[in-house]
Amino acid sequence: MASPSIPTPTATTAEQQGSDTRLLTEAITGLRRALRASIRSDYPWETLPMAQVEVLQSLGEAQPARAGELAERLRLAPNTVSGLISRLLEAGLVDRGTDATDRRRAAVRLTTAGVEALAAWQHAHERRIGTALDALAPEQRAALRAALPAMAALVEELHGELALPAPASSRD
């Protein structure tokens, strides 16, 4: 019979998973904050609100898109996305035309300036991350490289969760 003071393997596994979840969450949050703060110092385009950047990124992944589609992808209210699109239109980063599948609806796409800005944003982040990676010990870089497939799978899992309908209790 096990002593009550000795954790069971299940409890240890649950505790470890909770610790792993907390540490990964802290790492991702810290990484996003550090990237955002460091890149603003030498890349003025990054002064766009992150919500606008996310609209551009979503269009970079699949365009053209209607405002409602973007709202669903980003899990934002349609009127919020409409406002973001208006500001991006004013900045010349997107344009609005008719939807090829339904001429009665408008679709948004990146302009040449939007494509260039998005590519520059990506390049600036890659440069920042590359500089930081170069400062790490070879074992740390190898550990990060080994973790990339698992990180990609985690991203896919999270995207899959977003595709699921919201529970009935959250729709009320």
Secondary structure, DSSP 8 states (H G I E B T S, - for coil): ---TTS--HHHHHHHHHHHHHHHHHHHHHHHHHHHHHHHHTT-GGGGS-HHHHHHHHHHHHS-SB-HHHHHHHHT--HHHHHHHHHHHHHTTSEEEEE-SS-TTSEEEEE-HHHHHHHHHHHHHHHHHHHHHHHHS-HHHHHHHHHHHHHHHHHHHHHHHHHHS---HHHH-
